[in-house]
């Protein structure tokens, strides 16, 4: 049975480099035999996390829907922009709300995550991935060591949607391969 991998970008900006990276990872993972699902966080609008709201109204339905999606997949690939060397607020808020969903959903337990970032800068947005890695570890996800940093992102993707630079393409392929090799087998079916 093929591995089920969910992909998302930490940006919903029109022309987002990280949406392009998530689409490239989607293509690579599908070529490697994974069953993929790509979503946009824009389809799951959420208020800012704060305890009074949670106490008064409970966890928003979109957070529960996201948690169920996470639980229904063996792995997750996140393409995240770097905001001031850290995590974009849209992504951080979604991660936090999913962590507050009912515990029987098991959104993060046993979930294997691969990270990537695309930026016009020379570092390809990887500075923000260290913070993202820490947050995901704290909620119980397993994060693969390999990560993909796509620099000079405005011109990095070829007509086929993949990184045109051989080194960056290999980095993405290695990250996707590591994700598939480190999944908890059958997690999405338990």
Wavefront OBJ file of the C-alpha trace (Angstrom):
o trace
v 0.000 0.000 0.000
v 1.543 3.378 -0.966
v 2.502 5.898 1.686
v -0.003 8.722 2.115
v 1.662 12.144 2.220
v -0.012 15.492 2.858
v 1.672 18.615 1.458
v 1.118 22.245 2.334
v 2.813 25.609 2.041
v 3.093 28.026 4.933
v 2.030 30.807 2.581
v -1.109 31.569 0.619
v 0.397 34.569 -1.191
v -0.292 34.745 -4.905
v 2.869 33.580 -6.675
v 4.315 32.093 -3.476
v 7.707 30.433 -3.958
v 6.745 27.949 -1.253
v 3.593 26.889 -3.064
v 5.909 26.199 -6.021
v 8.174 24.163 -3.737
v 5.227 22.184 -2.330
v 4.068 21.474 -5.895
v 7.592 20.312 -6.820
v 7.717 18.048 -3.749
v 4.281 16.722 -4.685
v 5.630 15.758 -8.100
v 8.771 14.130 -6.660
v 6.834 12.165 -4.026
v 4.295 10.949 -6.598
v 7.165 9.786 -8.851
v 8.526 7.883 -5.834
v 5.194 6.072 -5.488
v 3.508 8.043 -2.700
v -0.199 8.842 -2.672
v -0.223 12.620 -2.232
v -2.745 15.232 -1.161
v -1.912 18.919 -1.455
v -3.870 21.528 0.496
v -3.828 25.289 1.009
v -4.058 26.721 4.509
v -6.198 29.419 2.891
v -8.976 26.825 2.689
v -8.887 26.453 6.496
v -9.173 29.988 7.922
v -8.579 30.142 11.664
v -8.737 32.875 14.304
v -5.619 33.540 16.349
v -5.089 31.014 19.113
v -5.937 32.274 22.586
v -7.249 30.480 25.632
v -10.402 32.581 26.147
v -11.630 31.746 22.651
v -10.873 28.055 23.144
v -12.638 28.091 26.533
v -15.705 29.923 25.208
v -16.162 28.301 21.786
v -13.904 25.250 21.722
v -11.471 24.338 18.951
v -12.605 25.769 15.588
v -14.013 23.272 13.090
v -11.263 24.112 10.557
v -8.623 23.120 13.119
v -10.414 19.817 13.673
v -10.625 19.283 9.899
v -6.878 19.940 9.583
v -6.137 17.599 12.492
v -8.156 14.840 10.817
v -6.228 15.408 7.575
v -2.908 15.153 9.423
v -4.094 11.943 11.113
v -5.210 10.447 7.788
v -1.680 10.665 6.342
v 1.563 8.855 7.088
v 3.712 11.880 6.355
v 3.628 15.628 5.894
v 5.771 17.878 3.704
v 5.757 21.554 4.700
v 7.196 24.234 2.421
v 7.603 27.257 4.650
v 8.659 30.813 3.962
v 11.013 32.467 6.414
v 9.621 35.487 8.246
v 12.323 37.375 10.155
v 14.346 34.133 10.472
v 11.323 32.297 11.875
v 7.929 30.725 11.145
v 5.200 32.625 9.281
v 2.229 33.393 11.548
v -0.274 31.591 9.286
v 1.616 28.316 9.654
v 2.385 28.696 13.364
v -1.266 29.416 14.130
v -2.409 26.343 12.179
v 0.139 24.106 13.958
v -0.970 25.448 17.334
v -4.695 24.990 16.662
v -4.148 21.432 15.376
v -2.252 20.659 18.593
v -5.377 21.698 20.544
v -7.745 19.420 18.597
v -9.276 16.469 20.475
v -6.489 14.043 21.439
v -8.291 11.021 19.981
v -7.569 12.423 16.500
v -3.795 11.836 16.939
v -2.777 14.524 14.466
v 0.913 14.534 15.385
v 1.577 11.195 17.120
v 3.802 9.179 14.791
v 3.526 11.759 12.004
v 6.764 12.019 10.018
v 7.458 15.494 8.609
v 9.848 16.787 5.953
v 10.646 20.478 5.668
v 11.554 22.754 2.818
v 11.815 26.474 2.216
v 12.108 28.654 -0.864
v 13.318 32.222 -0.854
v 14.961 34.726 -3.139
v 17.769 34.983 -0.587
v 21.040 33.075 -0.767
v 20.090 30.741 2.112
v 16.791 29.667 0.605
v 14.777 30.357 3.763
v 16.383 27.622 5.860
v 16.879 29.802 8.957
v 13.148 29.663 9.641
v 13.138 25.873 9.396
v 15.089 25.535 12.643
v 12.248 27.188 14.554
v 9.644 25.183 12.654
v 11.527 21.964 13.427
v 11.542 22.818 17.148
v 7.798 23.576 17.250
v 6.913 20.372 15.395
v 9.104 18.265 17.699
v 7.357 19.826 20.693
v 3.911 18.768 19.446
v 5.123 15.181 18.930
v 5.922 14.973 15.212
v 9.013 13.174 13.922
v 11.087 15.388 11.595
v 13.540 13.975 9.080
v 17.060 15.402 9.144
v 17.206 16.236 5.439
v 15.614 19.490 4.331
v 15.332 21.378 1.055
v 16.378 25.018 0.784
v 15.669 26.594 -2.586
v 17.577 29.865 -3.029
v 17.025 32.461 -5.763
v 13.489 31.088 -5.901
v 12.121 33.582 -8.448
v 14.155 31.794 -11.121
v 14.783 28.429 -9.421
v 11.926 26.396 -10.876
v 12.031 25.115 -14.449
v 9.157 24.679 -16.878
v 8.529 21.223 -15.417
v 7.944 22.800 -11.987
v 11.052 21.219 -10.472
v 14.196 23.028 -9.290
v 16.329 23.674 -12.375
v 19.584 23.585 -10.403
v 20.819 19.978 -10.101
v 22.048 20.452 -6.523
v 18.710 21.890 -5.376
v 16.781 19.145 -7.172
v 18.904 16.461 -5.478
v 18.322 18.163 -2.113
v 14.548 18.019 -2.683
v 14.704 14.401 -3.872
v 16.798 13.378 -0.855
v 14.369 15.116 1.505
v 11.375 13.376 -0.084
v 13.168 10.003 -0.077
v 14.032 10.398 3.605
v 10.409 11.236 4.388
v 9.219 8.032 2.712
v 11.961 5.902 4.293
v 11.194 7.133 7.819
v 7.402 6.925 7.882
v 5.590 4.980 10.568
v 4.157 2.205 8.432
v 0.342 2.106 8.479
v 0.026 5.207 10.711
v -2.787 6.642 8.578
v -4.750 3.410 8.851
v -4.533 2.968 12.625
l 1 2 3 4 5 6 7 8 9 10 11 12 13 14 15 16 17 18 19 20 21 22 23 24 25 26 27 28 29 30 31 32 33 34 35 36 37 38 39 40 41 42 43 44 45 46 47 48 49 50 51 52 53 54 55 56 57 58 59 60 61 62 63 64 65 66 67 68 69 70 71 72 73 74 75 76 77 78 79 80 81 82 83 84 85 86 87 88 89 90 91 92 93 94 95 96 97 98 99 100 101 102 103 104 105 106 107 108 109 110 111 112 113 114 115 116 117 118 119 120 121 122 123 124 125 126 127 128 129 130 131 132 133 134 135 136 137 138 139 140 141 142 143 144 145 146 147 148 149 150 151 152 153 154 155 156 157 158 159 160 161 162 163 164 165 166 167 168 169 170 171 172 173 174 175 176 177 178 179 180 181 182 183 184 185 186 187 188 189 190
